[in-house]
Amino acid sequence: MSLLRPRNVLVALLLALPLAAHAQKAGQPAESVTQRLDPTDFKSRFETRYEYQDLQSGGARQLLVPRYEHAFSKAFALRFEVPYLVDDPPGVDDESGIGDILIRPALRLYRGERFAVVAAAEITFDTARDDRLGTGKNVVAPLVFASFDVPRLNSVVFPFAQQSVSVSGDDDRSDINTSLFRVGVLSRWPNRFYTFLEPSLYIDWERDEKTGFTLELEVGRLLNRQLAIWGRPGVGLWGDNLPYIYDWNFEIGFRYFLD
């Protein structure tokens, strides 16, 4: 029996929101959604997301991912993630536990009035308690993304590129060599609502250069200066038999800013 129930996770997240909302400090200046959620202007924060994935194999995967990011300055930050997973394939008992732990140092290389560039490296460690909960590899994944403010559309565009390569780990598990390209679009709406459209193209060089494509749409709201919540449905448009391409998924989460 799966340890993560979507209804239970949703209730737990919703119960946490009123407590966090009362932590807002009076008299702090108002900020726009773009300023507060700007990923190129680092802020110390804690967030948790729950994701349900309906897999091409007919099974399902659930993820509960707490994340902490510490901003040493507006231009340098370090992120930590410790995911908890439930793998539920058809006809087989499910498996649950801690997955592969991730750290990510990030550095803002440039910031102008309407343009910024960030470089980072995600380092994933082979810490999963079971083979089904991780890749079996230690992976280094350098990335770069930029932001372009488009005021006339009330939006910011984020082109993103990342290369993931396994550097060590279980010799019996498949090596990893995958390219990821995204173009995210953050749009501002009235009453501090926002949407974030994120199409993602994957190229798997270890699997004969097969490609996969997902499309996700995040709908969220900045409740106050400290707290944002979101829901995020997605669909896999193509990419049969690639491990990171699902048939569909749904994610909910909250983000709490510590500054």
Secondary structure, DSSP 8 states (H G I E B T S, - for coil): --S--HHHHHHHHHHHHHHHHTT--TT-----HHHHH-TTS---EEEEEEEEEEETTS-EEEEEEEEEEEEEETTEEEEEE--EEEEE-TTS--EEEE---EEEEEEEEEE-SSEEEEEEEEEE----SSGGGS-SEEEEEEEEEEEEEEGGGTEEEEEEEEEEEEEEE-TTS---EEEEEEEEEEEEEGGGEEEEEEEEEEEEGGGTTEEEEEEEEEEEEE-SSSEEEEEEEEEEEE-TT-TT-EEEEEEEEEEEE--
